[in-house]
Amino acid sequence: MTNPTVIHKKKKNYVRLVKRLKHKIRSANIVLQKTDKSKVFHLGKLQHYQEKSNEYMDKTEAYECLGVNDPLPNLIERTNKYLLDLRLANWISQKQYERLCIKPSEVKLAHLYYLPKTHKPGTPLRPIVSGLKHPTIKISKYLDELLRPLFDKMALNTTVTSGFEVIKKLYEWSTHNLRQETLLCTIDVVDLYTMIPQTEGVLAIKKMLDYLKIKQIGGLKIETIIRLSRFVVKNNYFSYDGRYYHQIRGGAMGSPLTLTIANCYMFFFERDIVKQIINGGGSYLRYIDDIFIIINWPIRHLYKQIDRWNLFDLNI
């Protein structure tokens, strides 16, 4: 049997070791952060993280700095008032109102942090707005539960949800179409979540519902869904490095609804591209911001088409 005293000593030693490591990391101004899309950790200088964060904010122009004025109290009040107005106008039911309204003691403003993309040159950062208790999170989750299954149905033939599915579909295509000159192309959609305009992103939800000829979901009319989606998108606030920010472009990566909005926007953006690839005998797949194309085209023709696709929408 294992001696309890030995286990206790080992535990104390581990605790002391962790404390010493934390102290060394802090004193050296080093950031230890889990990486994006992998199960390893990245050690980086705090100064480099701050510089890359500033570069990202300047490049995307997606965030408005509010200084040190906490927007949370006003956001709580506006969220509950907005829901009450919808209830009084019979846009939502009493049950939906009670599900979505918030208590001040249960909410907390979101905060921004970054995950280093070590799999890409220069180790860029992926911004994550963590808002598990954000005032709009209930609305965001509720809408996403209603809308995401509809998107999955609409984009069944062009989107994938895992690497395994990518390999499976590419293999299925290659069993009948693979040639010596076959091209496999991967394309990255840069800063997808922050580059989609907020108004057009919400309108992409309406385009999806019109495309599927849906008039009502979960007891909510289309107009109500659009109103609630707009409220979520327009009210992404968070704290970062002692200051408060308002996201004025795109959506928060961390808010459930953001992914569905981004997917819908991309679906309508890529329709002509998909048609061109399919008509050319190829296969087009997308996993969020990663695009996979396999086709029997001359490589110069593919490059020419990619340049043309880049002009379809200046936001993408």
Secondary structure, DSSP 8 states (H G I E B T S, - for coil): ---HHHHHHHHHHHHHHHHHHHHHHHHTTEEEEE-TTSS-EEEEEHHHHHHHHHHHHHHH--EEEEET---HHHHHHHHHHHHHHHHHTTSS-HHHHHHH---GGG---EEEEEEE-TTSTT--EEEEEE-TT-TTHHHHHHHHHHHHHHHHHHTTTTB-SSHHHHHHHHHHHHHHH--TT-EEEEEE-TTHHHHS-HHHHHHHHHHHHHHTT--EETTEEHHHHHHHHHHHHHT-EEEETTEEEEE-SS--TTSHHHHHHHHHHHHHHSHHHHHHHHHTT-EEEEETTEEEEEE---HHHHHHHHHHHTTS-TT-
